[in-house]
């Protein structure tokens, strides 16, 4: 009995890699003070994607606040650290930098960033209108250069724009993070409702698997935030805010505050159901984003790990 207890405790302390090859990928949006780094549970991750590193008009990559500090701390925990390019917001520089005239130059700047900061790889999260006809050419040029440096190349993808990414391009990624969220949101005020259902997760994984990606190269994306429709709390709330303000909401996927409106999100039970789905149909989970997680018993990351054990 004592031996069994010691084994269980050891596995908890050692982190996720001790009991599974299952990937646990956390994005972190570094738009906060460096003091937040003290509260990040690096030891619970297999990969950390730092968002976002994006180019100015000359192709120079602008790193976020505390970029180097975050990398150095994360590496102490022996997890893989990647810089994420792009994001959901439109960047007017991508179209010109990815064209035939400038692409080679920009690729080398990306590779140099990975080398200078001793990153384990680059995550390409180019979305929406930035995902143009030059995307496939960009990945074709970037992949062999990163491979020479023995670095990872990953992507964040949305099913809604999946047809813009060729099968040849998909084959070049070490793994693919499926953004299974944002079915609706503040940009669709006329369509209030859930933005990240369990059924969407099932459908999204099936789509990318049918595109030729082996399930072990897929990671199911999970939201650590919710969208507000008709509330007094702005357009969105982190799960940290939701769980702290409305304790009864933790086990639900939508909550109606006493002062009106509805907040749609993923509570602990759904996050755990999706984790089980990812164990069967994918090679890991990823989530947006670490600083939005709840505390203690309200932590979605802890809920993921508890379901895996």
Secondary structure, DSSP 8 states (H G I E B T S, - for coil): -HHHHHHHHHHHHH-GGGT---EEEEEEE--S-GGGGGG--GGG-SEEEEEEEEE-TTS-EE--TTHHHHHHHHHHTT-EEEEEEEESS--TTHHHHTSTTTHHHHHHHHHHHHHHTT-SEEEEEE-GGG--TTHHHHHHHHHHHHHHTT-EEEEEE-GGGGGGS-HHHHTT-SEEEE----SS-GGGTTS-S-SS-HHHHHHHHHHHHHTT--GGGEEEEEESEEEEESSSS-SEEEHHHHHHH-GGGTT-SEE--TTS-EEE---HHHHHHHHHHHHHHSSEEEEE-GGG---GGG-HHHHHHHHH-
